[in-house]
Amino acid sequence: MNPYFAGCFLLTMLAFLGGLIAYANRAGRNSARVRSSQQDAATAQATSKVARTMLEARTNGLRTRTQLLDTLEKGQF
């Protein structure tokens, strides 16, 4: 076997393996980023739902007209 052919074959195999490792590393990072993004979106949705529920409870809570007017006059609504 020609030494040049063996050297080229070896370099080709090393380049292929290096590319495969780089591709796998990039795919792993992208997967982690997508998972993190989905988790952040779920957390934001849950927080938004809780805030909306709290505002709705405060707005539509059981109170008399005078209690509502006092709250509005104090500027605490």
Secondary structure, 3 states (H helix, E strand, C coil): CCHHHHHHHHHHHHHHHHHHHHHHHHHHHHHHHHHHHHHHHHHHHHHHHHHHHHHHHHHCCCCCHHHHHHHHHHCCC
